[in-house]
């Protein structure tokens, strides 16, 4: 089994791992105690063998209560030394417990425990050189156990912080993805409303005109129905593009990629509305800059929604004027109609969606939509969009 697999198993089963460490300490101490350097065995005192078996038992709880385990190991070490035991089990268990304190508790506990570990050496009569050497060796091993434990604890805390940061970054990425999906769905829903509302309004008006002229002027009715067909095809193409965006295939299927309308398509928009019966006058002031497709689409959709509302509420006999005023850093859009002579416009549920869509587009460019009845009959829609110079 690889070291990484052993670490994973130890994390999943901590109590069994600690019990295994206690068994390994007991086996190592028993091997040293027996004097096994090859096949040689030397008899030892019974108390030493008892200490080899019993002293490692508290290590089973080294991870759960390291301070208490160290206290128990130190107490048993002192007791065994007082009873004359010479087994290495006592010191090995103490050092293992000291490592657990350094590994699972703050460093101040570990260094205090290290001092307690080396203090019994001062109580012995260490008068000759070898005794001082043994004391120095024990002190070095003690400091090493503390440093190893502190390093493991620091590394574990660092890895835990990295995992926590990675998890938070993943959550933030997922949240951003969900927000992006929600924004895209709102944009597609807004586009669908504009496309469907405008083209259906034009098609209804054209169909009504064709029905009226079918008996007296069949050729004219046929021409009008041809315009209905062309409008329907255009609406179908835009709907395919939007459905492709929803399916995630707008970029992978060549047939689903339809260019977004912009400032250059406003003339065609006016022609469609005029074909439906509304007389539209288009006025431009200034020259548009290189603002990108987003600005053109916003202006196009605002004009489209305003003319669609004119067609739906004022009727095909109304007159409308569209003013586009281009400035270096702003675009002013004004659409007014005469309401076909009516001073009041019926309120419908669809108005709220259309006005909300225009307001969202204007807000994205630092503007707001002013929509309401004008002085006298008719309706007025005005907005000013801020664009980069």
Secondary structure, DSSP 8 states (H G I E B T S, - for coil): --HHHHHHHHHH-HHHHHHHHHHHHHHHHHHHHTT-SSS------HHHHHHHHHGGGGGGGTTT-HHHHHHHHHHHHHHHHHTT---THHHHHHHHHHHHHHHHS-HHHHHHHHHHHHHHHHHS---SHHHHHHHHHHHHHHHHHHHHHHHHHHHHHHHHHHHHHHHHHHHHHHHHHHHHHHHHHHHHHHHHHHHHHHHHHHHHHHHHHHHHHTTT-HHHHHHHHHHHHHHHHHHHHHHHHHHHHHHT-TTT-GGG------GGGHHHHHHHHHHTT-EEEEEEES------HHHHHHHHHHHHHHHHHIIIII-TT-EEEEEEEE-SSEEEEEEEE-GGG-S-----HHHHHHHHHHHHHHHHTT--EEEEE-SSSSEEEEEEEE---
